[in-house]
Amino acid sequence: MDFTQRARILLTQLEDIAASRVAAVWEQLPGYDDARMDVADLADVVARNVRTLIMAVAERRTLQGEELAPAAALGERRAIQGVPVEGVVASWHAAERDLLERFAAAGPPLDTIGLMDLSRRLAAVTDAMIEATLDAYRATRTESAGHLDQIATDLVSRLAGGEPLDPADVEERARLVGVQAQQPHRGVAIDLPGGASPLALAGARRIIVDAIRPRLRSRLLVGGMGSALLLVLADIDGIGDLLGRAAVRPGLPAGLVIGLGQPRPRLGEVGASCREALSALEAGLRMKADRAVVPFERVIPEVLLIGNPLDATRLTETILGPLRTSPALVTTLRVHLANGLSTRATAHQLSVHENTVSYRLRRILQLLNAEQPADLVRPDILLALRADELMITESADAPPRC
């Protein structure tokens, strides 16, 4: 039985061969999953290329021109879908091994010479198809890289901007840029006090992304809002600690702050997390946070104050206004609360006598209508002090940075 007869047998099994090839790569090789492609579409592409391989081997010829078009089309599609090139090549070699076994099993056993001839023919045809695939893959990646980056940037901006979005449109755009839209995602915002130059933020982005990339489960989306760099990523355990370690890597500018939004169940809902990240970033920058990473849930009171500057100003004027008759009173109140109402610790930090602190505290209690020091631990007093810290460098009617 010659190779042509064996090929006819294999062509009757084409559907089963294609199905087995799909099963061998679907969710087995990186990038072959429903986040990037449709499994039925994959089966159709596989079937056409397997047919071409079988016919070329049977007819003892190389592939040229239009015969390589399906392989080139495969390269274009995999590049657009974001499938790693290593996965594409691995799928071709797996198909080559499978077809070698099927050709050999489709008739009487082949002798050594026949098996070597079959192996050479199949390898030559497969190599030609791999080359066509890779040429198209590289060309498409080069052409589409800028376009895909723009799609990703636009998607981040639209999500963060609170624009009503069609979930199907979000998922389609996510699929184009290689993001698994159905996974939990969260927003991350990065900036420096006073704003950072685009060059400085680009460098910071590179260092931070390189540090967290091994843990990322799909493509990172990058955009911006105001002067801040905005990242959208699939949520991973321990992301706060991971970003914290990344933020102290050599080469990052001093004072860098990272705002971290809370995760959302899917990409289409991550806009709220982006806005949380920007709010946490704003709070961290104003507070001159001693930690580089500022999770939104830890600064909710500060976010509320920043978001309501007129109310925050009224609060500080009502509570702290009477104390401003003496410049030292507000400072003494702040330090006293920070030291757990300890007169001795307050005096030590302020470098004054304890009697001076006691006198100031009596005056503070009188002005705040409080009977004893413990009464100073009131929510309105604590919020007024925090509002004073947050608003000290910016007028109440100024818009938030982010």
Beta strands, then each sheet from edge to edge (+ up, - down):
strand 1: 185-191
strand 2: 221-225
strand 3: 228-234
strand 4: 257-260
strand 5: 293-295
sheet 1: 2+ 3- 1+ 4- 5-
end
